[in-house]
Amino acid sequence: MSTCYANPNPIFQPAMRLIASITKSPNAIVTTTFAHQYVDGTIVRFDVPQACGMQQINDLISPIMVTGATTFEIFIDTTNFDTFAIPGSPNPHDNTCAQVVPIGEVNETLKASLRNVLPFNAT
């Protein structure tokens, strides 16, 4: 059983999310463990430890297109990549938390810049 944890309601948005699956396809579909709250055009980076496979995607970046509350499409061809899988019983010394980390946004959209979730108090 994995001991990975991500806060579903962090103060700073957009936040990293844990990866549940990544398809092997021309435009891969990424599924997160809970709602990602990303918007179209968010640029993400992948942090995938060796224990999860699909090392070819580790440290790659891509803009996304949101397809659901926990899914989004990336513009990376993963057809010939190794299969992604969360290990069933990880070694406690392995970093087995595959993550997707937002690092920017496509400049033409700037949708995320309009979604401030921080508490605001104008006193």
C-alpha positions in Angstrom: 0.0 0.0 0.0 1.3 3.4 -1.0 1.8 6.1 1.6 1.5 9.0 -0.8 -0.5 12.0 0.2 -1.7 15.2 -1.5 -3.9 17.9 0.1 -7.1 18.0 -1.9 -7.7 21.7 -0.9 -4.4 23.4 -0.7 -4.1 27.2 -0.2 -1.9 27.7 -3.2 -3.4 26.7 -6.6 -2.9 25.0 -9.0 -1.3 22.3 -6.8 0.5 19.1 -7.6 -1.6 16.0 -7.9 -0.8 12.3 -7.5 -1.0 10.2 -10.7 -3.3 7.1 -10.7 -2.7 6.2 -14.3 -1.3 7.3 -17.7 -2.4 5.7 -20.9 -0.1 4.6 -23.7 -1.5 6.6 -26.7 -0.5 9.3 -29.2 -2.0 11.9 -26.8 -1.9 10.3 -23.4 -4.7 10.6 -20.8 -3.6 11.2 -17.3 -5.8 10.3 -14.3 -5.2 11.8 -10.9 -6.2 10.3 -7.6 -8.8 13.1 -6.9 -10.0 16.2 -8.7 -7.1 18.2 -10.1 -8.8 21.6 -10.5 -6.7 22.4 -13.5 -7.8 24.4 -16.6 -7.1 24.0 -20.3 -3.6 25.3 -21.1 -2.0 24.6 -17.8 1.6 23.4 -18.4 2.6 20.4 -16.3 5.8 18.5 -15.5 5.8 14.8 -14.6 7.7 13.4 -11.6 7.6 9.6 -12.0 9.8 7.4 -9.9 11.4 4.2 -11.3 9.1 2.0 -9.3 6.1 3.2 -11.3 7.6 2.5 -14.8 7.1 4.8 -17.8 10.4 6.5 -17.0 10.4 8.1 -20.5 7.8 10.7 -19.3 9.8 11.6 -16.2 10.6 15.4 -16.3 8.8 16.0 -19.5 6.4 18.9 -19.8 3.2 19.5 -21.7 0.2 21.8 -21.9 -3.0 19.9 -21.0 -6.6 19.8 -22.2 -9.0 18.9 -19.3 -11.3 16.0 -20.1 -12.8 15.4 -16.7 -12.6 16.2 -13.0 -9.7 13.7 -12.5 -8.5 13.4 -16.1 -6.7 15.5 -18.7 -5.0 14.9 -22.1 -1.4 15.7 -22.7 0.4 16.2 -26.0 3.0 13.6 -25.5 3.0 10.4 -27.5 3.4 7.6 -24.9 2.6 4.7 -27.3 6.1 3.2 -27.1 6.8 4.2 -23.5 7.0 1.5 -20.8 3.7 0.9 -19.0 2.8 3.1 -16.0 1.7 1.2 -12.8 1.6 2.0 -9.1 3.5 -0.8 -7.3 1.2 -3.0 -5.2 3.6 -3.3 -2.3 6.4 -0.7 -2.6 9.7 -0.9 -0.9 9.5 1.6 2.0 12.7 3.2 0.8 11.5 3.8 -2.8 9.8 7.1 -3.7 6.7 5.7 -5.2 4.6 8.9 -5.4 4.1 9.7 -9.1 3.1 13.4 -9.4 2.0 15.9 -11.9 3.2 19.4 -11.1 1.8 22.6 -12.7 4.6 24.9 -13.8 2.9 27.5 -16.0 0.1 28.3 -18.4 -0.2 28.9 -22.1 0.1 32.7 -22.5 -2.9 33.0 -24.9 -5.4 31.7 -22.3 -4.4 33.0 -18.8 -7.5 31.3 -17.4 -5.8 30.2 -14.1 -4.8 33.7 -13.4 -8.4 34.6 -12.8 -9.0 31.9 -10.2 -7.6 33.2 -6.9 -8.5 30.8 -4.1 -6.5 32.6 -1.3 -8.6 34.2 1.3 -8.8 38.0 0.8 -9.5 40.5 3.5 -9.6 44.2 2.4 -9.4 46.0 5.7 
